[in-house]
């Protein structure tokens, strides 16, 4: 990785792109320090005591906790992108755009931008109403409400624009890089919290064990996620020879690379969002997880910080919520994969190009084979993804390590870094070939 970056800085064009990306991310981080006018900071600590906000605070890089102008971060854009992808299979017009290539992609991006602004306004309005009823706003009047909504919406839209500029003029996918840098910005405070809770002030033996456990879990999770992200099932495809004029063309063997983790981090993000949404709504209504009443008990069932509490048998029952989490993750892995990969379309493309999978007849048998293989690897990938996301949850519940750094965060960071490095390597390779041809 370091050699790739060192070689990248030797190429003028890539160096400019890297510097551009760095400056853009610097603007993103500075924006997290700009407070939103009209929101009082005195009442924020009590309001943010709910554990559900740790995940939101992580993916927004602390902006949500500080209530800066970037409090919504790029979550409206991510939600809009997911909604458009889901609607692609339901609305024929969007499906046609999806198949139009570059022009269709531009049209869908434009629709996504408008939907992002609309979602930003809706989310900002809901937050402002909640803040107003909680007494967090300096004044709960029309002008203050409009200012706060406009600030949140403008901040989210600006981040979307910066992300697109990074994609166009920088390196990597801008939206993904912003999401990753927000999570990375929280790592120092998370590790300080871990060391203060489990190492500082503890007996020497316990402190040493704590260091090994923290470092071992962190490094082990990172290595595991790298292996999971890079795991691929290659399906061989052979293309028949064709006679064109006096020459025989074709007869080549290729493969279809199917990633084991086909859906990426989307399933765990969906699962986290669904399970934390009721807790967030309850936070607006000043209802906190508790053992005495029915609905607060339900909130404890959905709250990850209440899982795997081995100290109390009565509290361990709330770990049943983890089963719901696993089921949701597996479901969304299959659901999202069914949207992004169509075995019928792939099978038809192979048949049109005169190709076939060795031992499998073209047409329907190829579709059935691809579906069977896909269902198999999606299940393995979903289980692997769940394990990566669950290890920090188990550690947090067993040792009461309350940090926002989770398996989901590791998956996002590793995935973004790996994909960005691959893109830099591909650009270096292209310039290498250009230089070779010029020579």
C-alpha positions in Angstrom: 0.0 0.0 0.0 2.8 2.5 1.0 4.8 1.7 -2.1 1.6 2.3 -4.2 1.2 5.8 -2.6 4.9 6.5 -3.0 4.8 5.7 -6.7 1.5 7.7 -7.1 3.2 10.9 -5.8 5.8 10.5 -8.5 3.1 10.9 -11.2 2.0 14.6 -11.6 -1.6 13.9 -12.5 -2.2 11.4 -9.7 -0.3 13.7 -7.2 -2.7 16.5 -8.1 -5.7 14.2 -7.5 -4.4 13.1 -4.1 -3.8 16.7 -3.0 -7.2 17.7 -4.2 -8.8 14.8 -2.2 -6.8 15.8 0.9 -7.9 19.4 0.7 -11.6 18.4 0.1 -11.4 16.1 3.2 -9.9 18.9 5.2 -12.9 21.1 4.4 -15.2 18.2 5.5 -13.4 17.9 8.8 -13.4 21.7 9.4 -17.1 21.8 8.7 -17.7 19.5 11.6 -16.5 22.3 13.9 -19.0 24.9 12.6 -22.0 25.0 15.1 -25.5 25.2 13.8 -27.1 28.5 14.8 -30.1 28.3 17.1 -29.2 25.1 18.9 -28.2 25.4 22.6 -25.3 23.2 23.7 -26.3 23.0 27.3 -29.1 20.5 26.8 -27.3 18.3 24.3 -25.4 16.0 26.7 -28.6 14.7 28.3 -30.3 14.3 25.0 -27.5 12.3 23.5 -27.3 9.8 26.4 -29.1 7.2 24.4 -26.7 4.5 23.1 -28.4 4.4 19.7 -26.7 7.6 18.7 -23.2 6.1 18.9 -23.5 4.6 15.4 -24.8 7.8 14.0 -22.1 9.8 15.7 -19.5 7.4 14.3 -20.6 7.7 10.6 -20.9 11.5 10.9 -17.5 11.9 12.4 -18.8 13.5 15.6 -20.9 16.1 13.7 -24.2 14.6 15.0 -23.0 14.9 18.6 -21.7 18.4 18.1 -24.8 19.4 16.0 -22.6 21.1 13.4 -23.9 22.1 10.0 -22.7 18.7 8.8 -24.9 16.9 11.5 -26.8 14.9 8.8 -23.5 14.1 7.0 -24.0 12.1 3.8 -26.6 9.8 5.3 -29.4 11.4 3.2 -27.4 10.7 0.0 -26.8 7.1 1.0 -30.5 6.7 1.8 -31.4 8.3 -1.5 -29.0 6.1 -3.5 -30.4 2.9 -1.8 -34.0 4.0 -2.5 -33.2 4.7 -6.2 -31.6 1.3 -6.5 -34.6 -0.4 -4.9 -37.0 1.5 -7.2 -35.0 0.5 -10.2 -36.6 -3.0 -10.1 -40.1 -1.6 -9.5 -40.3 1.3 -11.9 -39.7 0.5 -15.6 -38.6 4.0 -16.5 -35.7 3.8 -13.9 -34.8 0.3 -15.2 -34.5 1.8 -18.7 -32.2 4.5 -17.5 -30.1 1.9 -15.7 -29.6 0.1 -19.0 -28.8 3.3 -21.0 -25.2 3.4 -20.0 -23.4 6.7 -19.2 -26.4 8.9 -20.1 -28.7 6.9 -18.0 -26.3 7.0 -15.1 -26.2 10.8 -15.3 -30.0 11.0 -15.2 -30.2 8.7 -12.2 -27.5 10.7 -10.4 -29.6 13.8 -11.0 -32.7 12.2 -9.6 -30.6 11.0 -6.6 -29.4 14.5 -5.9 -33.0 15.9 -5.8 -34.1 13.0 -3.6 -31.1 13.7 -1.3 -32.2 17.4 -0.8 -35.8 16.2 -0.1 -34.6 13.6 2.4 -32.4 16.2 4.1 -35.3 18.6 4.5 -37.5 15.8 5.9 -34.8 14.6 8.4 -33.9 18.1 9.4 -37.5 19.0 10.0 -38.0 15.9 12.2 -34.9 16.7 14.2 -35.9 20.3 14.7 -39.3 19.4 15.9 -37.8 16.9 18.3 -35.3 19.5 19.5 -38.0 22.1 19.9 -40.2 19.8 22.1 -37.1 18.8 24.2 -36.1 22.5 24.8 -32.8 22.1 23.0 -33.4 25.1 20.6 -32.6 28.5 21.9 -36.0 29.6 20.7 -38.7 27.4 19.3 -40.1 29.9 16.8 -40.6 29.9 13.0 -37.4 31.8 12.2 -35.2 29.5 14.3 -36.8 26.4 12.9 -36.2 27.6 9.3 -32.6 28.6 10.0 -31.7 25.2 11.6 -33.5 23.2 8.7 -31.7 25.3 6.1 -28.3 24.8 7.9 -28.7 21.0 8.1 -29.9 20.8 4.5 -27.2 23.0 3.1 -24.5 21.1 5.0 -25.7 17.7 3.7 -26.0 19.1 0.1 -22.5 20.6 0.4 -21.1 17.2 1.5 -22.8 15.5 -1.5 -21.3 18.1 -3.8 -17.8 17.6 -2.3 -18.1 13.8 -2.6 -19.0 14.1 -6.3 -16.1 16.5 -6.9 -13.7 14.0 -5.2 -15.0 11.2 -7.5 -14.5 13.4 -10.5 -11.3 15.3 -9.8 -9.8 13.3 -6.9 -9.1 9.7 -6.1 -11.7 7.0 -5.3 -15.4 7.2 -4.6 -15.9 10.5 -2.9 -19.0 9.6 -0.8 -17.3 6.4 0.5 -14.1 8.3 1.3 -16.0 10.9 3.3 -17.9 8.2 5.2 -14.6 6.4 6.0 -12.7 9.6 7.0 -15.6 10.4 9.4 -15.3 7.0 11.1 -11.5 7.2 11.2 -11.7 10.6 12.9 -13.4 8.9 15.9 -10.8 6.2 16.3 -8.4 8.1 18.6 -11.2 9.0 21.2 -12.5 5.4 21.0 -9.1 3.9 21.8 -8.5 6.4 24.5 -11.8 5.4 26.1 -10.8 1.7 25.9 -7.4 2.3 27.5 -9.0 4.5 30.3 -11.6 1.8 31.0 -9.5 -1.4 30.8 -5.8 -0.5 31.2 -5.1 2.7 33.1 -5.3 2.2 36.9 -5.6 -1.6 36.6 -3.2 -4.2 38.0 -0.1 -4.8 35.8 -1.2 -8.3 34.7 -4.8 -7.1 33.9 -3.4 -4.1 32.0 -1.1 -6.4 29.9 -4.0 -8.8 29.1 -6.2 -5.8 28.3 -3.6 -4.4 25.8 -3.3 -7.8 24.1 -7.0 -8.3 23.9 -7.7 -4.8 22.5 -4.8 -5.0 19.9 -5.5 -8.6 19.1 -9.3 -8.0 18.5 -8.6 -4.9 16.4 -5.8 -6.3 14.2 -7.6 -9.7 13.9 -10.9 -8.0 12.8 -9.0 -5.9 10.2 -7.2 -8.9 8.8 -10.4 -10.9 8.8 -12.3 -8.2 6.9 -9.5 -7.8 4.3 -9.7 -11.5 3.6 -13.6 -11.4 3.5 -13.6 -8.4 1.2 -11.1 -10.0 -1.2 -12.7 -13.5 -1.3 -14.0 -14.3 -4.8 -15.6 -17.3 -6.4 -14.5 -17.5 -10.0 -16.8 -19.2 -12.5 -15.0 -20.2 -15.7 -16.5 -19.3 -19.0 -15.3 -20.6 -22.4 -16.0 -18.8 -25.7 -16.4 -20.9 -28.8 -14.2 -20.2 -31.8 -15.7 -18.3 -34.8 -14.3 -18.1 -38.3 -14.2 -14.4 -39.5 -12.9 -14.3 -43.0 -9.8 -16.5 -43.0 -9.1 -16.2 -39.3 -10.5 -18.1 -36.4 -11.3 -15.8 -33.4 -12.5 -16.7 -29.9 -11.8 -19.9 -28.1 -10.7 -17.9 -25.1 -11.4 -18.8 -21.5 -12.5 -16.2 -19.0 -14.2 -16.2 -15.7 -17.0 -14.4 -13.8 -15.7 -13.2 -10.4 -18.4 -13.4 -7.8 -17.4 -11.7 -4.6 -18.3 -13.7 -1.5 -19.4 -10.5 0.3 -21.5 -9.5 -2.7 -23.5 -6.8 -0.9 -20.6 -5.2 0.9 -21.5 -3.3 4.1 -25.1 -2.6 3.0 -26.7 -5.4 5.0 -25.2 -4.4 8.3 -26.0 -0.7 7.7 -29.6 -1.7 6.9 -29.8 -3.9 10.0 -28.3 -1.2 12.3 -30.6 1.4 10.9 -33.8 -0.7 11.4 -32.9 -1.7 14.9 -31.7 1.8 16.1 -34.6 3.7 14.5 -37.1 2.9 17.3 -34.5 3.9 19.9 -33.9 7.2 18.1 -37.6 7.9 18.0 -37.9 7.0 21.6 -35.0 9.4 22.4 -37.1 12.2 20.8 -40.0 11.2 23.0 -37.7 11.0 26.1 -38.3 7.2 26.5 -35.1 5.4 27.5 -34.4 1.6 27.6 -35.4 0.2 31.0 -36.3 -3.1 32.7 -39.6 -2.0 34.4 -42.0 -1.5 31.5 -42.8 -3.3 28.3 -41.8 -0.8 25.6 -38.5 0.2 27.4 -37.8 -3.6 27.5 -38.3 -3.8 23.8 -35.8 -1.0 23.4 -33.2 -3.0 25.4 -33.8 -5.9 23.1 -32.9 -3.7 20.1 -30.0 -2.0 21.8 -26.6 -3.6 21.0 -25.1 -2.3 24.2 -27.5 -4.5 26.2 -26.5 -7.7 24.4 -24.0 -10.3 25.8 -24.2 -9.1 29.4 -22.7 -12.2 31.1 -22.8 -10.5 34.5 -26.5 -10.9 35.0 -28.6 -13.9 33.7 -31.7 -11.7 33.8 -30.1 -9.2 31.4 -28.6 -11.8 29.2 -32.1 -12.6 27.8 -31.9 -9.3 25.8 -29.2 -11.0 23.7 -32.2 -12.4 21.8 -32.1 -9.1 19.9 -28.8 -10.4 18.4 -30.7 -13.2 16.6 -33.0 -10.6 15.1 -29.9 -8.7 14.0 -28.4 -11.8 12.3 -31.6 -12.7 10.5 -32.0 -9.1 9.2 -28.4 -9.1 8.0 -28.8 -12.3 6.1 -32.1 -11.2 4.6 -30.7 -7.9 3.4 -27.6 -9.6 2.0 -29.9 -11.8 -0.3 -32.2 -8.9 -1.0 -29.5 -6.4 -2.1 -27.6 -9.1 -4.1 -30.8 -9.9 -6.0 -31.0 -6.2 -7.1 -27.3 -5.8 -8.1 -26.8 -9.2 -9.8 -29.2 -10.7 -12.2 -28.4 -14.4 -13.2 -30.8 -14.3 -16.1 -29.1 -11.2 -17.6 -25.7 -12.6 -17.1 -26.7 -16.0 -18.6 -28.2 -14.2 -21.7 -25.0 -12.1 -22.2 -22.8 -15.2 -22.0 -25.1 -17.0 -24.6 -25.1 -13.9 -27.0 -21.3 -13.8 -26.9 -21.0 -17.5 -27.8 -19.8 -18.5 -24.4 -20.7 -21.3 -22.0 -19.8 -22.6 -18.5 -17.9 -25.9 -18.9 -20.3 -28.7 -18.1 -23.4 -26.5 -18.1 -25.6 -25.9 -21.1 -26.3 -22.3 -22.2 -29.7 -20.8 -21.4 -31.9 -21.9 -18.5 -29.4 -24.4 -17.0 -26.7 -21.7 -16.8 -29.2 -19.4 -15.0 -30.0 -22.1 -12.5 -26.4 -22.9 -12.0 -25.5 -19.2 -11.4 -28.5 -18.8 -9.0 -27.4 -21.9 -7.1 -23.8 -20.7 -6.7 -24.9 -17.2 -5.9 -27.2 -18.3 -3.1 -24.4 -20.4 -1.7 -21.8 -17.7 -1.6 -24.2 -15.0 -0.4 -25.0 -17.1 2.6 -21.3 -17.6 3.4 -20.7 -13.9 2.8 -23.6 -12.9 5.1 -22.4 -15.2 7.9 -18.9 -13.8 7.5 -20.1 -10.3 7.5 -22.2 -10.9 10.6 -19.2 -12.4 12.4 -17.1 -9.3 11.5 -19.8 -7.0 12.8 -20.6 -9.0 15.9 -17.1 -9.5 17.4 -16.9 -6.0 18.7 -20.5 -6.2 19.9 -19.7 -9.3 22.0 -16.6 -7.6 23.4 -18.5 -4.4 24.2 -21.3 -6.3 26.0 -19.0 -8.7 27.9 -16.5 -6.0 29.0 -18.7 -2.9 29.0 -16.5 -1.2 26.4 -18.7 1.6 25.2 -17.1 2.8 22.0 -18.5 3.8 18.6 -15.8 1.8 16.7 -17.5 -1.4 15.6 -17.2 -4.2 13.1 -19.4 -2.2 10.7 -16.9 0.7 10.9 -14.0 -1.7 10.2 -15.8 -3.1 7.1 -16.4 0.4 5.8 -12.8 1.6 6.4 -11.1 -1.5 5.0 -13.5 -1.6 2.0 -12.9 2.0 1.1 -9.1 1.8 1.5 -8.8 -1.3 -0.5 -10.9 0.0 -3.4 -9.1 3.4 -3.4 -5.7 1.7 -3.5 -6.9 -0.5 -6.4 -8.0 2.6 -8.3 -4.7 4.3 -7.8 -2.9 1.1 -8.9 -5.1 1.0 -12.1 -4.3 4.6 -12.9 -0.6 3.9 -12.4 -0.9 0.9 -14.7 -2.6 2.9 -17.4 0.1 5.6 -17.2 2.8 2.9 -17.3 1.4 1.6 -20.6 1.0 5.1 -22.0 4.7 5.8 -21.2 5.7 2.5 -22.7 3.8 3.2 -25.9 5.3 6.7 -26.1 8.8 5.3 -25.8 
